């Protein structure tokens, strides 16, 4: 086993770094941590890091990402996020759903088609992370 502190970093390819940076800032409140050049930006939500790299998301030689997820603290927060996503006309991939394990989620797409799950997960949502 590799000792770790959980999934804290994700890197995705985007066609337009500025557009993606604005999306993740506006929709999930992420803040710019570092932008070494126009082709790369690093955002954080406090205890995580999302790297945006300019590239062709559909490159058949590139590794494919199924989806990334943002965990929220409660079912009420997922429901509020669902209403906000609809009011703001985000691209809905899968609607709000309650799962048998007690989790609740929905999926949206960012401007490059990367699929994002907004998720309440009973085992991890209540955990507190120290920044």
N, C-alpha and C positions, 0 to 999 in steps of 0.2 A: 504494500500500500504506500502511496505517496502522501506524506503529510501535507495538509492544505487547510486553508481557512475559508473554503467555499469559492464558488464562481464569482469573481469580482471584475473580470475584464473580458470584453468582447470587441472584436474588430470586424467591420463590415465594409464592403466596397460600395461606393455611391457614385453616381454620375456627376453630381454637383455638391461639393462639400459645403458651400454656403447655404444652399437650400436645405440640406440634411441637418446642418447645425441649427438652423432656425426652427425646423420641425421638432427636433428632440428637445430644444430649449422651450418652445411654446407648449408642446403637448405634455412633456414629462418634467419640466422645470430643471432640466440639466444645465449645468454651467460650464462654460469653456474653461479648461484648465491650462491648455497649451496648444498653440497652433504654430508649428515650426515653419510652415510654408502654406501656400494656397491649396495644396493637394492633400493636406493632412490636418485633422483636428482631433483633439482629445477632450471629451466631456466627462463630467462626473455628476452623480446624484448625491454624493456624500460618502458612500461606502463602496462605490463601484467606478468603473472606467469604461467608456465606450469610445473606441477609436473609429474615426471616419476617414477612409482612404479613397481618393479618387481612383476610379477604375471601372471596368466594364463588368457590371453585376452578372450579366448573362454569358460571360466567357465560359465555354464548355471545358476548358482546361482548369478552371478555378474550382476550388472547393465550394460546395453548396451548403448553405445554412438553411435549415428548415424554418426555424423561427427563434426569436429572442423573447424574453419575458421580463416584465416589470411586476414584482410582487407588491401587493398593497396590503394594508393592515387589517381590513375588515371587508365583509360582504357589502356593507353599506357603501364603502369607498369604491368597490367595483361597480355597483349600481350607479353611483354618482358619476363615475368616469364614463360609463356607458351612455348616460344621458348627455354628458358634455361632448363626447365624441360625435354623437348624432347631431346635436345643436351646431357643432362646428364643421359638419359635413366631412368628417374624416372618411377615408376609404375603409369600409367594413368588410372584413374577410369572412368572419364567422360571428354570428350574433351572441348576445349574452346567453350563457348556459349554466345551469346548476348540475354538477357532476355527482355521481353516486358516492364518491369518497368525501363529500362535503366541500369540495373546492367549487369556486364560481369564477368564470372567466369569459372573455370575448377577445376577438382578434381584429386588429386593424393592419393596414399597410402604410409604410412610409412612402415618400415620393418616388423612391427607387424600387418599390415593390417588395421590400423586406417585410416579412410578416412579424408582427409584434403581438404577444399575448399579454393582456392585463389580467392578473391572476390573484385571487385570494386562495391560499393553500393552507389548510388547517395546521399542518405540522411546522411550517416555516413562517407564515405571516405574523404570528404573535411574537416572534423572536425580536429582540432589540439588538441593534448593532451600534457599537461605539465607534465614532469617527476619529 
